[in-house]
Amino acid sequence: MRGGSSKGVFFHRDALPADRALWDPIFLAAIGSPDPYGRQLNGMGGGISSLSKAVVVGPSSVNDADVDYTFAQVAVDQPVVDYSTTCGNLSSAIGPYAVDAGMVAANGDETVVRVHNTNTGKRYHARFETVDGQFQESGDFTIPGVAGAGSCIRLDYLDPGGATTGHLLPTGQARDVIDLAGAGAFEVSMVDASTGCAFVAAERFGLTGAESFGALEADADLMALLERLRRAAAVRMGLAASEDAAALANPRIGLVSPPVPYATLAGDTVAPESADLAARILSMGQVHRVLPLTGAMCLAVACRIPGSIPESLCRKGDGDIRLANPSGVLPVDSAITMDGNQPRAETVTVYRTARALMQGNVLVPV
């Protein structure tokens, strides 16, 4: 299924072994990893992190949800399956999958599926159109990075703070300074909402925020420095005991800047006034072609946290926060409240589309 700007292989929980230790080899073989050529020709993946994913959907293990959703990020060039975070984009396809698979009954013209994410322990509600008991896929809603249109899926994430660390601000601060030997000091905002992220001003690296993903990835020194900073942030956030032990998928690192004119992957020009903040977020060592949705949600929350780097650079206004990214502008709404001087994330709302691409058997070598 495609969900938002990601694609993954969806498994019914009953189709997999009861022993979760047996899942990784299945997912690696199904997706086609590891592939030193980076193409995943031997599987269902697409050679980049947003197309190298597996999803498991099954009956809910908690009382206040309809289904459980487990996400697996599959590395392209390494034999690694990472469960340390979740995928916001594929979250949009969980409700439609559950309805079409007969796990949840449709409720008239609009159905709400309550989803429990086992990776984070968080809940969200997916609201979407249904016709004749099935997900209504067609519509006129469009999102950056996806060709064509579909019906709008609303995702309301409840209490997203502390999804992977237990704290919205894992260090208790809106800003911290991380010193990297030989590279200097970096001011970083480390936030955990839907997923953990470390945000740093693009200007600190001599960047404007208009750079393409290709230009960023072609700068090997920059990519290596960002990975060092990401791993150091993982330790500061309590996600890893050492930099070497940091997971590939969590935290993510994001470059943020005031919006500037730039060209999208489709060749369209984005004017600065059409966005509130520019962002480039790295996922699994690659610059995401749009934005990882959990990263975008975390960023939208960060933009509401007084004193954070994203908040200081974001254009102030009411309504959605418009995030400029390599494929266009993504609107995300977030709400926080203050408990003394500590922020609390109440909700994050995003809108996506989804489509079932195929169903049947994926052949796994034994």
C-alpha positions, -999 to 999 in steps of 0.1 A, spaced: 0 0 0 9 36 -5 2 58 25 10 94 22 44 98 5 56 63 16 50 28 4 52 -5 23 43 -42 24 14 -48 47 11 -80 66 -19 -93 85 -7 -103 120 -21 -138 115 0 -143 84 33 -140 104 49 -164 129 39 -160 166 76 -157 174 86 -121 165 122 -131 163 113 -147 130 99 -115 115 132 -98 105 143 -123 79 108 -123 63 108 -85 61 143 -83 47 136 -109 20 102 -94 11 117 -59 7 149 -70 -9 175 -60 17 204 -58 21 212 -46 -14 247 -31 -19 236 -17 -52 208 3 -34 180 -8 -58 163 -36 -39 157 -54 -72 153 -87 -54 122 -75 -34 94 -51 -31 113 -21 -19 122 10 -39 158 17 -30 151 47 -6 140 47 30 105 59 23 99 29 0 116 3 23 90 -4 49 69 -32 64 37 -29 84 19 -54 106 -18 -49 114 -38 -71 138 -65 -71 165 -60 -45 192 -42 -55 224 -57 -25 243 -92 -15 251 -94 20 236 -83 10 200 -97 -11 172 -64 -24 157 -27 -27 166 -2 -12 141 35 -23 142 60 -5 119 93 -19 106 118 3 89 140 -18 67 175 -6 58 183 -6 21 220 -17 22 222 -33 56 205 -64 72 187 -41 97 151 -39 106 144 -10 130 113 -9 152 125 21 173 101 46 157 69 47 136 58 59 102 33 87 100 28 84 63 19 47 64 -2 54 94 -27 69 70 -32 35 53 -38 15 85 -75 24 88 -83 17 51 -64 -16 53 -83 -26 84 -117 -19 68 -109 -35 35 -95 -66 52 -126 -70 73 -109 -63 106 -131 -32 113 -166 -26 100 -173 6 80 -197 30 95 -217 46 67 -201 74 46 -174 81 71 -155 57 93 -132 63 122 -106 36 131 -88 39 164 -52 28 160 -28 17 187 8 20 176 29 -8 193 62 9 185 54 40 206 24 30 227 5 60 213 -30 62 198 -44 80 168 -77 82 151 -80 78 113 -111 94 97 -119 86 61 -146 81 35 -162 47 30 -187 35 4 -205 1 4 -184 -10 34 -150 -3 17 -125 25 18 -133 52 -8 -99 57 -25 -107 82 -52 -111 119 -45 -96 153 -54 -73 158 -24 -36 161 -33 -4 161 -11 32 170 -19 53 143 -34 25 121 -46 12 121 -82 -25 123 -87 -53 128 -61 -73 107 -36 -98 110 -9 -87 129 22 -77 109 53 -76 129 85 -52 117 112 -55 130 148 -26 120 170 -34 121 207 -9 131 233 21 126 209 47 138 233 73 114 246 66 87 220 101 72 221 118 88 252 88 94 275 94 132 274 84 159 249 117 176 258 141 147 266 167 170 281 142 193 297 154 222 275 141 237 243 177 242 232 210 224 240 245 227 228 263 196 215 301 197 211 316 174 184 353 169 185 370 186 156 338 202 144 327 226 171 296 234 190 261 230 176 229 244 190 202 218 188 165 215 198 158 179 207 121 171 207 101 139 209 66 141 195 54 111 175 91 104 170 124 118 183 141 146 163 170 168 166 166 202 148 194 225 139 195 257 119 206 251 83 226 284 85 249 266 110 262 246 81 263 274 56 230 264 40 200 285 30 172 259 32 167 259 -6 191 230 -13 178 200 -31 181 165 -16 206 156 -43 228 185 -35 228 177 2 234 140 -3 263 148 -27 281 166 1 297 136 18 314 157 45 281 173 54 262 140 55 289 125 78 288 155 101 250 153 103 252 116 112 277 123 139 254 150 153 224 127 151 241 100 170 253 124 197 218 136 200 206 101 205 228 97 235 217 131 249 180 121 244 185 88 262 178 68 231 212 51 231 239 43 256 266 53 231 268 69 197 278 36 181 246 20 196 222 47 182 194 32 160 194 42 124 158 54 124 156 73 157 162 101 163 159 119 130 179 150 123 163 181 106 177 212 90 154 242 95 154 277 81 131 306 73 114 300 40 132 310 8 124 306 -29 132 271 -42 123 246 -69 105 214 -60 113 179 -74 85 185 -99 101 218 -111 75 241 -95 88 272 -78 77 277 -41 75 314 -30 86 322 5 52 336 15 35 302 9 54 286 38 62 293 74 94 272 77 117 253 54 129 219 64 150 190 52 148 159 74 172 129 71 158 94 74 181 63 75 210 83 63 191 98 33 174 132 28 137 125 27 122 135 -7 92 151 11 92 149 49 88 118 71 54 125 85 63 117 120 93 141 116 69 168 102 46 163 132 75 166 156 86 197 138 51 212 139 51 207 177 86 221 180 74 252 162 49 258 191 75 253 219 88 287 231 125 291 227 131 262 204 152 267 172 122 259 149 100 283 169 125 311 165 127 306 127 91 299 120 68 326 107 42 333 133 4 330 125 -28 312 132 -38 278 117 -16 251 102 21 254 101 32 252 65 64 233 61 84 238 28 102 206 18 118 191 -14 84 182 -29 63 212 -19 45 226 11 30 203 38 5 218 63 5 203 98 -16 215 128 -4 211 164 -16 222 198 4 225 230 -3 237 265 21 250 291 24 233 325 44 260 343 75 264 320 72 230 305 52 224 273 28 195 267 18 184 232 -20 178 231 -27 169 195 -12 169 160 -34 167 129 -24 159 94 -41 150 61 -30 123 38 -42 100 9 -36 63 5 -40 36 -21 -39 -2 -22 -14 -11 -49 -16 -49 -49 -27 -79 -28 -16 -115 -28 15 -134 -19 51 -121 -16 75 -149 -21 102 -152 6 132 -176 0 137 -203 26 
